[in-house]
Amino acid sequence: MTRFLDTNILVRYLARDDERKAQASLALLQRVERGEEVVVTSDLVIAEVVFVLQSSRRYNVPKKRIRELLEPIIALRGLRLPRKALYARAFNLYCEQNMGFADAFNVAYMESRGLAEVYSYDSDFDRVEGLKRVEPEG
């Protein structure tokens, strides 16, 4: 049986703010790594984990640490995640170009689709070599 993996499982494991839940989440992730269980999650779950860990007063985890924490989870053998291959590039942009995670993921997505231009008012996209930001004209 395949089940969906929700944000709070990953947050409890990574934040370790409830030791009982952290241990149960770890046990689940170990089963997923061994291939004993298969779970599916979404890009939104990963984005929400990044947001919660980064922006919360409670956690305030630095970007590079978030990448260190999440990359091994994304790589779990039994984790099914659409566009899994985009996350290395997204985390690189997120950390090295000081972009928000959503923008970084969208750049990785655009690159995977061969898109070189983006309609946006967000100047963060100007930091990405080979990507042209275009503001709509009326």
DOMI-722931 format. One record per atom (N, C-alpha, C): x, y, z. Coordinates in steps of 0.02 Angstrom, whole numbers, plus 50000, padded with zeros to 5 digits. Example, Ala and Ser with C-alpha at 12.3 -4.5 7.8 and 13.67 -1.06 7.14 Angstrom:
<pts>
506604971650390 506154977550390 506604983550390 506424988850354 506844994750357 506455000250394 
</pts>
This chain:
<pts>
500424994250000 500005000050000 500455006250000 500285011049958 500635017349955 500235022649992 500575026650031 500245032050069 500575038650052 500205044050064 500465050850054 500845053050116 501415056250107 501825058750162 501695066250169 501425068350226 501255075250238 501835079150269 501785085650264 502285090250289 502475089150361 501975088250404 502115088050476 502545082050496 502535076650458 502975070950473 503705073050465 503845076550411 504525078750398 504745084250448 504295088750463 504465094050511 504605091150580 504175086450603 504295083350669 504965079850671 505135076250617 505775072650614 506355077650615 506325082750573 506885087350566 506955092050625 506395094350652 506415099250707 506525095850775 506315089650780 506385085850843 506095089650902 505535092850891 505215096750945 504705092650984 504595086650963 504175081850999 504535075150989 504905073051039 505355067351031 504985060951011 504395059851039 504015053851021 503845053850947 503595059450923 503415060050852 504035059950807 504575062950831 505205062850793 505455055650783 505425051650836 505655044750832 505195040550787 504555041650792 504075037950749 504185039950676 504305046350663 504425048750595 505075045850569 505595045650611 506235042650591 506135035350573 505765031650613 505645024550598 505295023750530 504815028050517 504475027850451 504975029250395 505375034450402 505855036250349 506375030750339 506555027250392 507015021650385 506705015950345 506055014750357 505705009550318 505665011550244 505565018050232 505535020550164 506215019750130 506745021250166 507425020550139 507575013250122 507365008650164 507485001550151 507024998650097 506545002650075 506065000250025 505514996050053 505434995850119 504904991950151 504234995450144 504255001950137 503655005850124 503795010650067 503275012150030 503315017249977 502835022749996 503085028949994 502655034750008 502715039549949 502195043349941 502165048549889 502085055149924 502415060149898 502305066949923 502305071649864 502225078049878 502165082949824 502685088549831 502765092249778 503205098049779 502985103049832 502335103549842 502075108249892 502275106249963 502305099849976 502525097550042 503245099650054 503675098550005 504375100450013 504435108050023 504065111849983 504085119149989 503825121350058 503315118050083 503055119750149 503555118150205 503905112650199 504415110950248 504955116350249 505185118350189 505685123650184 505425129950218 504815131850201 504525137950228 504485137650305 504235132250331 504155131550404 504835131850439 505315128150414 505975128050446 506345134650441 506255138050386 506625144350375 506305150250410 505655150750406 505335157050425 505055157250496 504985151650526 504695151450592 505175154150645 504925158150690 505335160350746 505565154350787 505145149350787 505285143350826 505885139550800 505965139350733 506495135250704 507075139350676 506925144050632 507425148650603 508055144950579 507955139850538 508505135750513 508825139150453 509485139750451 509825142850393 509705138850329 509725142350273 509585139250208 510035133150194 510675133850205 511135128350190 510985122250233 510785123350294 510605117750339 509965114350315 509495118350291 508875115550263 509045110950205 509485113150161 509695108950105 510015102550131 510465103050180 510785097050208 510285092250238 509755094850268 509245090650299 508785087350248 508595091150197 508085088650151 508345084450093 508945085750069 509195081950012 509205074450024 509435072050083 509425064750094 508715061950097 508245065850122 507555063450124 507275062950054 507395068050013 507165067949944 507455061949906 508055059949924 508395054449890 508175047549915 507745047149965 507545040649992 507275036149936 507485029949938 507305025049887 506545024249879 506195024149934 505475022849931 505045029149929 505355034949918 504965041149914 504835042849841 504205043349824 503995045249757 503825052649759 504175056549719 504095063749717 504175066049645 503645069049618 503715071549549 504295076549544 504635076349490 505175081149478 505735080749529 505855074849556 506365073849607 507045076449584 507185075749520 507835077749492 507945085249494 507425089249502 507505096549502 507755099349567 507715095549620 507855098249686 508585100149698 509055096649669 509755098449677 509875105549650 509615106849591 509695113549560 509315118749601 508705117049623 508305121849661 508665123649727 508935118749763 509285120249825 509925124149813 510255122849756 510855126749740 510665134149730 510155135549692 509935142449682 509695145549747 509325141849785 509055144149849 509615146449896 510155142649898 510705144149943 511215149049913 511405147849851 511945151649821 511725158349790 511115158649765 510865164849735 510425168749783 510355166149843 509935169349894 509235170849869 508945165949837 508255166449812 507785162949860 507155164849857 506655161049893 506605154149862 506385149249902 506375142449877 505885141549819 505305144749822 504815144049768 505115146649702 505445152449703 505755155049643 506305150449619 506705147849665 507255143349646 506985137049613 506455134249642 506155128249613 505875129849544 505555135649537 505265137449473 505805138349420 506385141049438 506935141549391 507155134649369 507245130149417 507435123249400 506915120149353 506285121349367 505755118649324 505795121649254 505875128349251 505925131549185 506515128749145 507085127949178 507675125249144 507535118249118 507185114249157 507035107349136 506565107149076 506195112549067 505735113049010 506035116848952 506655119148959 506975122948906 506725130048899 506435132748952 506175139548950 506725144448973 506825149748935 507355154548949 507095161348968 506435162248967 506135168748984 505565167749032 505485172549078 504955172149127 504615179049132 503955179049132 503585185149147 503585185949223 503865191449246 503885192549318 504095199649333 503875202049391 504115208349418 504655207149471 504815200949484 505285199049536 505995199249510 506395203849534 507075204649509 507545199049532 507335194649577 507745188949596 507925184749535 507485184449486 507615180549426 508205183349386 508355189749395 508915192849359 509585189949379 509625186649436 510255183749461 510435177249425 509965174449388 510075167949358 510335168749287 510945166449277 511255166949211 510855162849161 510745165849102 510385162449049 509635163149053 509385166549104 508665167549112 508505174949104 508025176349061 507835183349049 507145184549080 507115189749122 506485191749152 506165197049108 505525196249096 505145200849054 504545203349094 504475209949096 503885212849129 503345213849076 502735212049092 502195212849043 502085220249026 501915221348965 501755228148943 501015228448926 500715234048941 500005234848928 499885239148872 
</pts>
